[in-house]
Amino acid sequence: MKSKRFEVLANRPVNQDGFVKEWPEVGMIAMNGPNDPKPSIRIENGQVVELDGKQRKDFDFNDRFIAEYAINLTHTEEAMAIPSQKFAGMLCDINVPRSKLIPLTTSMTPAKICEILGYMNVVEMMMALQKMRARKTPSNQCHVTNLKDNPVQIAADAAEAALRGFDEEETTVAIVRYAPFNALALLIGSQTGRGGILTQCSVEEASELLFGMRGLTSYAETVSVYGTEQVFIDGDDTPWSKSFLASAYASRGLKMRFTSGTGSEVQMGYAEGKSMLYLEARCIFITKGAGVQGLQNGSISCIGIPGAVPSGIRAVLAENLITTMLDLEVASGNDQTFSHSDMRRTARALMQILPGTDFIFSGYSSTPNYDNMFAGSNFDAEDFDDYNILQRDLRVDGGLRPVQEQEVVKIRNKAARVIQAVFKELGLPPVTDAEVEAATYAHGSKDMPDRNLVEDMKAAEDMMKRAITGVDVVKALSKAGFDDVAQSVFNMLKQRVVGDYLHTSAIIDKDWHVRSAVNDLNDYQGPGTGYQMSAERWEEIKNIPNARNPEDFI
């Protein structure tokens, strides 16, 4: 006889997930690995000659880069001398301000920071994250993609996402040659929804940089760094080459952050027997040493690996916290699905939603899962109502807002008409009225008519040969009579010249004010401090469309 209870449990969604026991030798251990080095540092004549138990003559290039550029040696002796358990207490103590901790955390070694976080449970880490994130106001980022790379749908989805509250929007492609159209459609749609949205088109780095230089995108984040030398080598990269690329973006007025995440070294077969968190700590230090303002991490693109081992999701939270401890913007993952269980997906996201991060999702899917070309997000378009109700239930600001159906239909229709006009003005393949109608009401690409792929790809290539820039887009918008969208795109080009949004954790609000760690620095120190939701924002969050009015019962 078989237990019917166990038979039912075996068929639960969570048991479709993969789980493995710890295997430290290949790096399949989340934190506190037996092979992780003990914290140490020795400085002679201003030079680090020992780092976490390794002598300078034995440094690999990650060690050398971290030693030379990533550690503030001014307070290193003081920081390393504080017992790790005591420092863990300081991190979640509301009486110890962020301003006191940052000079110390930026003076530590990777092994020291990992040892500190090893003493903390997830509640304590969330308390610390609430205090340590750079920007006071939490925010959110979304993915805007579709299976067909349909630019009309990209524009409509981008406009709706802006209306729903996302401050950054990211696209990528199913077909590489479609990338120029995706970048153009995302720019137009986002600025139709709300002026000031930052956008990027995630493709190979040369094209991505070119889009940015031509004013079609405004930020980049797909510049990956790794915790072991061999993984870097396999990618034909070093910390120095990544630093050079980062400076190329920033010098052209593009906001940029690196990308990393627990589990990537395991996935690529070169974990050197170290824990996932220790290797990720090295990635975060490399980001700091490169002078980059922030990091997209939270097991980006490899969440299934920490999700399979004990304490793995705790380690993902820990890597987000380390990023803030090094005074960097954190776009905290949640951008890839990892479980068949809605409970696990929600639990993983709550650890960023509740304390708030600079970007709670580094890619909430604004489309249905089947249209997400980033392999599916932890939350999708079908989860918008759940997310808004979570904010309402818990009185927490997760960066999104409830919307009415009629306002979504209106903004999607406008975005579709705008891109129709721009394609006409720029001599691109026509957007039909049927496509505009379909995009206005579509849920996903299954609701969209097919376009002529060959004609589109030829036109996208020609668009790049003609060197179409953001200025050309402004002219086309103005000529077509969409002066408000033209002004928004022009304002984004002006932001590139001013450069204020290159500061740590920068976003642009609806009034075209740049909010960053310079003028919106997190000052949380317990109840009644730090980010406080305004009365207007609370009214917005709590008044979901399906909440009934008192008079309905009279």
C-alpha positions in Angstrom: 0.0 0.0 0.0 1.2 3.5 -0.8 0.2 6.5 1.3 -2.4 8.6 -0.6 -1.2 11.7 1.3 2.3 11.2 -0.1 0.9 10.5 -3.5 -0.9 13.9 -3.4 2.2 15.7 -2.2 4.4 14.1 -4.9 2.1 15.8 -7.5 2.4 19.2 -6.0 4.1 21.8 -8.2 7.0 22.3 -5.8 8.1 18.7 -6.3 8.7 19.4 -10.0 11.6 21.6 -8.8 15.1 20.2 -8.7 16.9 19.8 -5.4 20.4 18.5 -4.6 22.4 18.0 -1.4 25.5 20.1 -0.7 28.6 19.2 -2.7 31.3 21.7 -1.7 34.0 20.2 -3.9 32.3 21.5 -7.0 30.9 24.7 -5.4 27.4 23.3 -4.8 27.1 25.0 -1.4 25.4 28.4 -0.8 27.3 30.0 2.1 30.0 29.2 4.7 31.7 26.6 2.5 34.4 24.4 4.2 36.9 25.6 1.5 36.2 29.3 1.8 39.2 31.3 3.0 39.4 32.8 6.4 39.4 36.6 6.5 42.8 38.3 6.5 44.7 41.2 5.1 48.3 42.5 5.4 49.4 45.8 4.0 53.0 46.8 3.5 54.0 50.2 2.2 50.4 50.9 1.2 50.2 47.7 -0.9 48.1 44.6 0.0 50.5 41.7 0.2 48.1 39.2 1.7 44.3 38.9 1.0 42.1 36.3 2.7 45.0 33.9 3.4 46.6 34.2 0.0 50.0 35.8 -0.6 50.5 38.4 -3.3 52.8 36.1 -5.3 49.8 33.6 -5.5 47.2 36.2 -6.5 45.1 35.5 -9.6 43.9 38.5 -11.5 40.7 38.8 -9.5 42.7 38.9 -6.3 45.0 41.5 -7.7 42.2 43.7 -9.0 40.4 43.6 -5.7 43.6 44.3 -3.7 44.5 47.2 -5.9 41.2 48.9 -6.5 38.3 47.6 -4.5 39.3 48.0 -0.8 39.5 51.3 1.0 42.6 50.8 3.0 42.0 53.9 5.2 39.8 51.9 7.7 40.8 48.4 6.9 42.6 47.7 10.2 39.7 48.9 12.2 37.1 47.1 10.1 38.9 43.8 10.1 39.4 43.9 13.8 35.7 44.0 14.7 34.4 40.5 15.5 32.2 39.3 12.7 29.3 38.4 15.0 29.4 41.9 16.6 29.4 43.5 13.2 26.5 41.4 12.1 24.6 42.9 15.0 25.7 46.4 14.0 24.2 45.9 10.5 20.7 45.2 11.8 20.9 47.6 14.7 18.7 50.7 14.0 21.0 52.7 16.3 24.0 52.3 14.0 23.5 54.5 11.0 24.5 53.6 7.4 26.8 56.5 7.4 28.9 54.9 10.1 28.9 51.4 8.5 29.8 52.3 4.9 33.4 53.4 5.7 33.9 50.1 7.4 32.2 47.7 5.0 34.0 49.2 2.1 37.3 48.5 3.9 36.8 44.8 4.4 37.8 41.8 2.4 35.4 39.4 0.6 35.9 36.7 3.2 35.3 39.0 6.1 31.9 40.2 4.6 30.9 36.6 4.0 31.8 35.6 7.5 29.7 38.5 8.9 26.6 37.5 6.9 27.0 33.9 7.9 25.8 34.9 11.4 22.6 36.5 10.1 19.2 35.0 9.4 17.0 36.3 6.6 15.0 38.6 8.9 18.2 40.2 10.1 19.4 40.5 6.5 16.2 42.2 5.5 16.5 44.6 8.4 20.1 45.4 7.3 19.0 45.8 3.6 16.3 48.3 4.6 19.1 50.4 6.1 21.9 49.8 3.7 20.4 50.3 0.3 21.8 53.5 -1.3 18.6 55.3 -2.6 15.9 56.0 0.0 13.0 55.5 -2.5 12.5 51.9 -3.7 11.9 51.3 -7.4 11.3 48.6 -10.0 12.4 47.6 -13.4 10.6 45.4 -16.0 11.3 43.3 -19.1 9.5 44.3 -22.3 10.0 41.5 -24.9 7.9 39.3 -27.1 8.3 36.1 -29.1 7.9 37.8 -32.4 10.0 40.9 -31.7 6.9 42.8 -32.8 7.8 46.5 -32.4 4.1 47.6 -32.2 3.6 45.3 -29.2 6.9 46.4 -27.7 5.7 50.0 -27.8 2.3 49.3 -26.3 3.7 47.1 -23.6 6.4 49.7 -22.7 3.8 52.4 -22.4 1.6 50.3 -20.1 4.6 49.4 -18.0 5.4 53.0 -17.6 1.8 53.7 -16.5 2.1 50.8 -14.0 5.1 52.5 -12.3 8.3 50.9 -13.6 11.2 53.4 -13.7 13.4 51.3 -15.9 12.5 49.0 -18.9 14.7 46.4 -20.6 14.2 44.6 -23.8 16.1 41.9 -25.7 15.5 40.0 -28.9 14.4 36.6 -30.3 16.1 37.5 -33.6 19.4 39.5 -33.3 18.8 41.6 -36.4 15.6 42.9 -34.9 17.5 44.7 -32.1 17.4 48.2 -33.6 13.6 48.1 -33.9 13.2 46.8 -30.3 15.4 49.6 -29.0 13.4 52.2 -31.0 10.0 50.8 -30.0 11.0 50.6 -26.3 12.2 54.3 -26.4 9.0 55.5 -28.0 6.6 53.4 -25.9 8.2 54.1 -22.6 8.2 57.9 -23.2 4.6 57.7 -24.3 3.7 56.1 -21.0 5.7 58.5 -18.9 8.6 60.8 -19.6 11.8 59.9 -17.8 11.8 56.1 -18.1 15.3 54.7 -18.5 15.6 52.0 -21.2 18.1 49.5 -22.5 18.3 46.9 -25.3 20.2 43.8 -24.1 22.3 42.4 -26.9 26.0 41.9 -27.6 28.1 44.7 -26.2 29.2 46.5 -29.4 25.6 46.9 -30.6 24.4 47.9 -27.2 27.0 50.6 -26.9 26.1 51.9 -30.4 22.4 52.1 -29.6 23.3 54.1 -26.5 25.6 56.5 -28.4 22.9 57.1 -30.9 20.4 58.1 -28.2 18.1 55.1 -28.6 18.8 53.7 -25.1 19.9 55.3 -21.8 21.4 52.6 -19.6 23.2 49.2 -19.7 23.6 46.4 -17.2 24.5 43.2 -19.1 28.3 43.5 -18.5 29.0 40.4 -16.5 31.8 39.8 -14.0 32.8 36.5 -12.4 34.3 35.3 -9.2 37.0 33.0 -10.6 39.7 33.7 -13.1 39.0 30.8 -15.4 35.4 31.8 -16.0 36.6 35.3 -17.0 39.1 33.7 -19.3 36.4 31.5 -20.9 34.6 34.7 -21.7 37.7 36.4 -23.2 37.6 39.0 -20.5 39.3 40.3 -17.4 38.3 42.8 -14.7 40.3 45.4 -16.6 38.5 44.9 -19.9 35.2 45.1 -18.1 36.3 48.3 -16.5 37.3 49.7 -19.9 33.9 48.9 -21.3 32.1 50.5 -18.3 34.0 53.7 -18.9 33.0 53.6 -22.6 29.3 53.6 -21.6 29.6 56.2 -18.8 31.7 58.6 -21.0 28.9 58.6 -23.5 26.3 59.5 -20.9 24.9 56.0 -20.4 24.0 54.9 -16.9 25.6 51.5 -16.3 25.8 48.7 -13.9 27.5 45.3 -13.9 25.8 41.9 -13.7 26.7 38.9 -11.6 25.0 36.3 -9.3 25.5 33.3 -7.1 25.8 30.1 -9.0 27.4 31.4 -12.2 30.8 29.9 -11.5 29.2 26.5 -10.7 27.2 26.7 -13.8 30.3 27.3 -15.9 32.3 24.6 -14.1 35.0 26.6 -12.3 33.9 27.3 -8.8 37.2 26.2 -7.3 35.4 24.4 -4.5 34.3 27.8 -2.9 30.8 28.7 -1.8 28.5 30.5 -4.1 28.3 33.6 -1.9 32.1 33.9 -1.5 32.6 33.9 -5.2 29.8 36.4 -5.6 31.4 38.6 -3.0 34.5 38.8 -5.2 32.2 39.9 -8.1 30.8 42.7 -6.0 34.3 43.8 -5.0 35.3 43.8 -8.7 32.3 46.0 -9.5 33.3 48.4 -6.7 36.9 48.4 -7.9 35.9 49.2 -11.5 34.2 52.4 -10.3 30.8 51.2 -11.6 27.8 52.8 -9.7 25.8 49.6 -9.3 25.2 45.9 -9.8 22.4 43.7 -11.1 22.6 40.6 -8.9 20.4 38.1 -7.2 21.6 35.0 -9.0 21.0 36.5 -12.4 20.4 33.8 -15.1 21.3 30.9 -12.8 18.8 31.1 -9.9 18.0 27.4 -10.3 21.4 26.5 -8.9 21.2 28.3 -5.5 17.5 27.4 -5.5 18.4 23.8 -5.5 20.7 23.8 -2.4 20.1 24.4 1.3 20.1 28.1 2.3 20.4 29.1 -1.4 17.7 31.7 -1.5 19.2 33.1 1.8 22.5 33.4 -0.1 20.7 35.4 -2.9 19.5 37.9 -0.3 23.0 38.0 1.2 24.5 39.0 -2.2 22.0 41.8 -2.5 23.0 43.0 1.0 26.7 42.8 0.2 26.1 45.1 -2.8 24.6 47.7 -0.6 27.3 47.3 2.0 29.8 48.3 -0.7 27.7 51.5 -1.4 26.5 50.3 -4.8 23.0 50.4 -6.4 21.5 47.0 -6.3 19.0 45.7 -8.9 18.1 42.7 -6.9 17.2 40.0 -9.3 13.7 38.3 -9.2 14.1 38.5 -13.0 14.1 34.7 -13.8 11.6 32.1 -12.8 13.1 29.3 -10.7 10.3 27.3 -9.3 7.0 25.6 -10.3 5.7 26.7 -6.8 3.9 30.0 -6.5 4.7 29.9 -2.8 8.5 29.6 -3.4 8.4 32.3 -6.1 6.6 34.7 -3.8 8.8 33.9 -0.8 11.9 34.6 -2.9 10.5 38.0 -4.0 9.3 39.1 -0.5 12.8 39.3 0.8 13.4 42.3 -1.6 9.8 43.7 -1.7 9.6 44.1 2.1 12.9 45.9 2.9 12.8 47.6 -0.6 15.8 47.8 -2.9 17.0 50.2 -5.6 15.2 48.0 -8.1 13.2 45.2 -6.5 13.0 43.3 -9.7 15.8 43.7 -12.3 13.2 42.5 -14.7 9.6 42.0 -13.7 8.0 40.6 -16.9 5.5 43.1 -18.3 4.4 40.3 -20.7 3.0 36.8 -20.4 5.7 34.2 -19.6 5.7 32.8 -23.1 6.8 36.2 -24.5 9.7 36.8 -22.1 12.9 36.4 -24.0 14.9 36.5 -20.8 13.8 32.9 -20.0 10.8 34.0 -17.9 10.6 36.2 -14.9 9.8 35.3 -11.3 6.6 37.4 -11.8 4.8 38.1 -15.0 2.0 40.2 -16.5 -0.5 37.7 -15.1 0.8 38.6 -11.6 0.1 42.4 -11.7 -3.0 42.2 -9.5 -1.4 39.8 -7.0 1.6 42.2 -6.7 -0.6 45.3 -6.2 -2.6 43.5 -3.6 0.6 42.4 -1.8 1.6 46.1 -1.6 -1.9 46.9 -0.3 -2.0 44.0 2.2 1.4 44.8 3.8 1.4 48.6 3.2 4.7 48.4 1.4 5.9 50.3 -1.6 7.0 47.8 -4.3 7.2 50.4 -7.0 4.0 49.6 -8.9 0.5 51.2 -9.0 -3.0 49.8 -9.7 -4.4 50.9 -13.0 -7.8 51.1 -14.6 -8.6 49.2 -17.8 -9.6 52.3 -19.7 -6.4 54.1 -19.0 -4.3 51.1 -20.1 -6.3 50.7 -23.3 -5.9 54.5 -24.0 -2.1 54.5 -23.4 -1.5 51.3 -25.4 -3.5 52.7 -28.3 -1.5 56.0 -28.2 1.8 54.2 -28.2 0.8 52.0 -31.1 -0.3 55.1 -33.1 2.9 56.9 -32.2 5.2 54.1 -33.4 3.0 53.8 -36.5 3.7 57.5 -37.2 7.4 57.3 -36.5 7.9 54.3 -38.8 6.1 56.2 -41.5 8.3 59.4 -41.0 11.5 57.4 -40.9 10.7 55.4 -44.0 10.4 52.0 -42.1 8.0 49.2 -43.1 4.4 50.4 -42.4 2.4 49.7 -39.3 -1.1 48.9 -40.2 -4.3 50.0 -38.5 -5.0 46.3 -37.8 -1.7 46.1 -35.8 -2.5 49.2 -33.9 -5.9 47.8 -33.0 -4.4 44.4 -32.0 -1.7 46.0 -29.8 -4.3 48.2 -28.1 -6.1 45.1 -26.6 -3.4 42.4 -26.8 -2.3 40.3 -23.8 0.7 38.9 -25.7 2.1 38.1 -29.2 -0.5 35.4 -29.8 -2.9 38.2 -30.2 -0.8 40.1 -32.7 -0.8 39.7 -36.5 2.5 38.6 -38.1 4.8 41.1 -39.7 7.0 40.6 -42.7 10.2 39.5 -40.9 12.5 39.7 -43.9 11.3 43.2 -44.8 11.6 44.3 -41.1 15.1 42.9 -40.7 16.3 44.6 -43.9 14.8 47.9 -42.7 16.4 47.6 -39.2 19.8 47.1 -40.8 19.2 50.0 -43.1 18.2 52.1 -40.1 21.6 51.5 -38.5 23.4 52.2 -41.8 21.5 55.5 -42.1 22.7 56.3 -38.5 19.3 57.2 -37.2 19.6 58.9 -33.8 17.4 60.1 -31.0 17.3 63.5 -32.7 15.8 61.9 -35.8 13.2 60.3 -33.6 12.3 63.7 -32.0 11.9 65.3 -35.4 9.7 62.4 -36.6 7.5 62.6 -33.5 7.1 66.4 -33.8 6.4 66.2 -37.5 3.7 63.5 -36.8 2.0 65.8 -34.3 3.1 64.0 -31.1 4.8 67.0 -29.5 4.5 65.7 -26.0 6.3 62.4 -26.7 8.9 64.4 -28.8 9.6 66.6 -25.8 10.0 63.6 -23.5 12.5 61.9 -25.9 14.3 65.2 -26.3 14.5 65.6 -22.5 16.1 62.1 -22.3 18.7 63.3 -24.8 19.4 66.4 -22.6 19.8 64.1 -19.6 22.6 62.4 -21.4 24.5 65.7 -21.7 23.8 66.7 -18.1 24.8 63.3 -16.7 23.1 63.5 -13.3 21.6 60.1 -13.8 25.1 58.6 -13.8 25.1 59.0 -10.0 24.6 56.0 -7.8 21.1 54.6 -7.9 19.7 57.3 -10.2 16.1 57.3 -11.5 14.1 60.1 -13.1 10.7 60.8 -11.6 7.6 62.0 -13.4 8.6 65.6 -12.8 12.0 65.1 -14.5 13.9 65.3 -11.2 16.8 62.9 -10.9 16.6 60.9 -7.6 19.9 59.2 -6.6 22.0 58.5 -3.6 23.3 62.0 -3.8 19.9 63.8 -3.2 17.8 60.9 -2.0 20.2 59.1 0.3 18.8 56.3 2.5 18.8 57.5 6.1 16.8 54.7 7.7 17.4 54.4 11.4 14.3 52.7 12.7 10.5 53.5 12.9 9.5 56.8 11.4 12.8 57.3 9.5 14.0 56.5 6.0 11.5 56.1 3.2 8.1 57.0 4.4 5.2 56.4 2.0 3.3 59.6 1.4 -0.5 59.8 2.0 -0.9 60.2 -1.8 1.1 57.1 -2.5 -0.8 55.1 0.0 -4.1 56.2 -1.5 -2.9 55.1 -4.8 -1.7 51.7 -3.6 -4.8 50.9 -1.5 -7.4 51.9 -4.1 -7.3 48.8 -6.3 -10.0 48.7 -9.1 -11.8 45.7 -7.6 -12.1 47.2 -4.1 -15.8 48.1 -3.5 -16.9 51.5 -2.1 -18.8 51.8 1.1 -21.8 53.2 -0.7 -22.0 49.9 -2.7 -23.4 48.3 0.4 -26.0 51.0 1.2 
